Amino acid sequence: MRSAPFADETTLRRAYRAADVLLFPSLYEGFGFPVLEAFASGLPVVTSGAGGLKEVGGDAIVVVEGRDPAAYVQALESLSDDAMQREELVERGRARARTFTWQRTAEQTAEVYRRLL
């Protein structure tokens, strides 16, 4: 396991390509860009249900509730042992990532502004 406090885009892409899974045990999360980046990179995701992570991840994530490290280990081991589940999560994740586009974001933001005016 390796950690970097800051990584440029190239380093980040390399890290996603080298990984087998994204473990994202965030205790607080606003949106969840790392989850979408992992999806787009073809990684399964094990994460907490903090903030918007459940909404962003939908049915393409493994959610571990609480702060118990053993629960995260169990989720990772289970995923490691089940190639079909990993592949299913990767497929769902890629499909989910395709729904989060900047074009769609702009359209939905403009719609909110139209309703407010």
N, C-alpha and C positions, 0 to 999 in steps of 0.2 A: 504494500500500500504506500502511496506517495501523496503528499499534500503540497499545494502551492497556494499562497495567499492571493496571488494575482497571476493570471496567465493571459497572454495575448491570444488572438483568435487562432493563429496557427498552432500554438501549443495546446490550446483547448481541443481543437479538432484531432490532433495527434492522440491526445489522452482518451478521447471518446473512441477512436479507432482501436486503441490498444486494450480497452476495458472489455470485460465480460458482462458487467451489470453496473448500473448506477445505483449506489446506496446513498440515499438522500434523507437522513434522519433529522430534518429541520424541525426545530421547536416552534418557529414562527416563520411564515412565508407569505409574502404578498401575492405573488402570481405564480411563479414556478418555472421560469425560463430554463433552468437546468434540466427539468423533466422533458420539456419540449425538445431541447437540444439532444438529449439522450434518445428520444423517440426518433428524431430525424437521422440519428447516427446508427440506428438499428440495435439499440440496447434495451433490454428489459429493465424495469425500474422497481426498486424496493424503497418505499418512502413512508414518512409519517403522514397523517391526515391533516397536518397543520395548514392554516390559511386556505389558500385556493388550490392546494395540491390535489385534493380529491376531485375538484371540478375540472382542473386542467387534465389530470390523468385519466379520469373516467374509469372505464373497465380495462384499461391498459396498464394498470399499476398493481403492485402488491402493497397493500397498506398495513403498516404495523402501528397499532394504537399504543400510546403510552411511551414511556422512556426506558423500558427494560432492554438493555443491550442483548440479553439472551434471546429475546423475541426477534430481534433483527438477525441474529446468527441463525436461528431456526428458519426464518424466511429465506435467507440466502442459501442455506443447505438444501431446503426443499426445492428451490428453484434450480440449484445445481444438479439435483438428482432427477429432474423432470424436463427432458429436452423438449417434449411436446408443449408443455406449459410455457417454456422460454420462447419457443417459436411463435406460439399464439400471442404472447404479450408483445413480441417484436412486431408482428403483423398489425395488431391493434394499435400499437404505438405509432407506427408509421402512418397509418390511416388517420389517427387522431392529430398528428403533427400537421398533416395536410389541411386540416380544417382551420388552423390558426395562421392565417395569412395577414400581411400588412394591409392588403386590399380590403379584406373583410373587416379588419379593425377600423379602417378609415370609413367604410360604409356605415358600420354600426355607430361609430362616433358621430358622424354627420346626421344620422337618423335621430339620435338623442338630441342634438342641437336643434333640428327641425321641430321636434315635439315641444321643446322648451320655448321656441320663438313664437 
